[in-house]
Amino acid sequence: MPIAELLHNARFLTNNLGVQTDVVIPIDTWQTLLNLVQRIEPLEDNHWGQQAEQALNSSTTVGSELFTQEIERLAAFDS
């Protein structure tokens, strides 16, 4: 079921000023949404892990020698 359709099952509670304060959804909708989130989380973790690995592999400042070289290179711009 598409997420938009799942969210269509939501009902809003309002206070005496008409401001929406809470959301109520049927338990089966809640369980489906939780299942979707649990399936998305590993994908997101994998994506950010790949991004970190790529940044590490392409970094010019990883390791003390490379970091020092990069600082020296940047300092040369100031002189």
C-alpha positions in Angstrom: 0.0 0.0 0.0 1.4 3.4 -0.9 2.5 5.6 2.0 0.1 8.4 1.0 -2.7 5.9 1.2 -1.6 4.7 4.6 -1.4 8.3 5.9 -4.9 8.9 4.5 -6.1 6.6 7.4 -4.8 9.1 9.9 -7.2 11.2 12.0 -6.3 14.4 13.7 -7.3 15.4 17.2 -7.7 19.1 17.8 -7.8 21.2 20.9 -10.6 23.7 21.8 -8.9 26.3 19.5 -9.1 24.0 16.5 -5.3 23.4 16.5 -4.3 19.9 15.5 -2.5 18.3 18.5 -2.4 14.6 17.9 -2.7 11.9 15.3 -4.6 8.7 15.6 -4.2 5.9 13.1 -5.5 2.3 13.0 -3.2 -0.3 14.5 -2.8 -2.1 11.2 -1.8 1.1 9.5 0.7 1.7 12.3 2.2 -1.8 11.9 2.5 -1.3 8.2 4.3 2.0 8.6 6.6 0.5 11.2 7.4 -2.3 8.9 8.3 0.2 6.1 10.5 2.2 8.4 12.3 -0.9 9.5 12.9 -1.8 5.9 14.2 1.7 5.1 16.6 2.0 8.0 19.1 -0.6 6.8 19.1 1.0 3.3 19.8 4.4 4.9 22.5 3.0 7.1 24.1 1.4 4.1 23.9 4.6 2.0 25.6 6.7 4.8 28.2 4.0 5.3 29.0 4.1 1.6 29.2 7.9 1.7 31.6 7.8 4.6 33.8 5.1 3.0 33.9 7.2 -0.3 34.8 10.3 1.7 37.5 8.4 3.5 38.9 6.9 0.3 39.0 10.2 -1.6 40.1 12.4 1.3 43.3 14.3 0.9 43.6 14.7 4.7 43.2 11.2 6.1 46.3 10.2 8.1 48.7 12.5 9.9 51.1 12.8 6.9 48.4 13.7 4.4 46.8 16.1 6.9 50.1 17.9 7.5 50.7 18.1 3.7 47.2 19.5 3.2 47.8 22.1 5.9 51.1 23.1 4.3 49.4 23.3 0.9 46.7 25.6 2.3 49.2 27.7 4.2 51.1 28.3 0.9 48.0 30.1 -0.4 48.4 32.6 2.4 52.0 33.5 1.6 
